[in-house]
Amino acid sequence: MRGGFATGAYAAGGPLLPHETALSAELGIEGKDVATVRRALNTWFVSDDGLARLSEWIDEQRYEADTPEEMALVCVVLLAASDHRAAKGILSEVAPFFDRIRFYPRPRRYPRPEGLRVRSVEQLRKALKAVRPRNDILVQNASLTIWMPLYDRLIDLLDTRDQSLDMVQTNAWLDDYEAANKAYMAKRWSEPGGRFQRCRHIISTLAKGKALEPKDERFLERHLQDYKAKYGQGEERDAYRQAQRAQIVRNLHDALAKIVTERLAEYEASDGLSDVEAITAAVASDEARPGGSSGVAMPPSIDRKVRLSELGDAEALIEKGQIRSPETLGSVLPGLASELYRDQFDDPHCGFAFASAYKAYHRRRSLLLLNLESQVRLEELPWIAALSKFQRDGAGKSQPERDLLVRLVTLLITHFPQVQFPNPVVEQMQGLAKRAGVETPLVSEIAADIFMGRFSKSFGLAAAKAAEHFKGTLYARYYNLPSKISPSDFDQLCVKRAANGPGQGWSVAFNGMVLEQAMILTSHNMAVVFEELPLRDIDFKQAAIASFEWIAKKLQQQAPHRHAKLIAIKQSAYAWRQMVAYLSRLQQSEQTEAFAAINACCLTANPDVQSQLGRLLGRLETAIELPNEALKDSDFFVGWTLGRHPLMGE
């Protein structure tokens, strides 16, 4: 299930996985139901033999956790020697769930390789399994290898019918035709009134010993003449067909994808690829098969799929095009952060365990809960809370997290300036910020269709920080920000700014308007990162220009339907807010230079978009060039409206 919905089932529960089935068979554990087997496996892992097996995996770092629950017994082993009471306490917490939840990890054949990857080997296998050859290629190949030879044999039989019809060859042809019906067939071979099917009808009639009707006789005479005139006879026809067979596509994408899949056999499902070139190399002689000839290179479509599993650092993956969005960057962030936390333990096994739990925790989906409640945090899990006590103390402990926050924000704004920080990224930033000592809260985007009219305390605090940070800046002038915001008044302020008049009732659209005002008032985390982080390596002028270029391109794209157009407008309004925030980091002279570049970009748009953006740029220009000029309260670019949005056009 996606989209914030949940089944209510345990993520670390469900059917037995292959490694559980294999272990239960090894141990001779019998049971007709999952609960019996899982209870037995959990119990075995806390026996002497089971603890020894876990210790072996821990010493060699040959285990993988897909959920944080699967780290519980690993932590028991790690804590047993130094904090027996904590280990015993963890067991008392988890034992009642032994029949439902895996508290043990998945074994690996070898230690996990270093580096980040966008797509795991298992995800790559699924993508390769879904590869199918193009239908038109299959039809063409079937025509050249099956139907045309059948057609030529049919004509040869009919051309000699006056002497005597060879019944052995005729019956063989009819049998071959029935078998060929299972192959791909173009319209020319299947159309009842087509020449091939009419000839088939004639041979079937003759095979039954019946005479042909006059119309069939006339058709056949004409067709034989046309056939010979087009294709010739004997060697001439053979040469013609030989030339046609050169069009056969002998290497098919599905066959090549299977070859690549076989090359992945030795890789762990959750890993990435350290040697992509070996996986995408041309087909070797011992790999060749129908559809995959020896020496043929892998097509670009398969090469692109494989390269999404390449291991590397975040910067390299962005440069190579593997990371193309903030969401994708967010998906690899747990790997970055886990390695950072791994180094904060004196015991490398504890560090590895914490890093494994961190990545497993952030693989789960985040949910927005009712009544402003939040999901369980990693450090609230009993086994992680106990393990965390072994992290090194010291004043410098927060610096790595702060450095990682700076690196992340720099990557996001430099490469994806038009996109506000997505929720999965914000969630991980919150954990890093807390450990880095950044107290000002970060806020997530709330879906308009489930908004219940109230904001958590963090929104009011973030808005107060934004009002203070942006006071007297371009951002405050453009959006008419209050000079001071009281956190307790935040909910009412958002509604008041959204309503711009009395008597607004509940609707998804009005919810969206309220939420957008919340994002404007909080600057959706821009004020926090600007205030707290030394973002020296970001070219904010270029970020602002790039944001506008994206907006102009987005609004010029032809939307397939009305809803898609509304989404494009909403995304453009959010990108506009990002742009104004970046401009606010510049001196007035730099703002003027950036605006000139933005205006020049606007003039390259199509006339409709040029006109729409020109009107929007008027307020921005006034805010830049005339800082003391009073601006209308709500005359700024927003994505949510009641009624028709001005950018929807006629």
Order of alpha helices (4+ residues) and beta strands (2+ residues): alpha-alpha-alpha-beta-alpha-alpha-beta-alpha-alpha-alpha-alpha-alpha-alpha-alpha-alpha-alpha-alpha-alpha-alpha-alpha-alpha-alpha-alpha-alpha-alpha-alpha-alpha-alpha-alpha-alpha-alpha-alpha-alpha
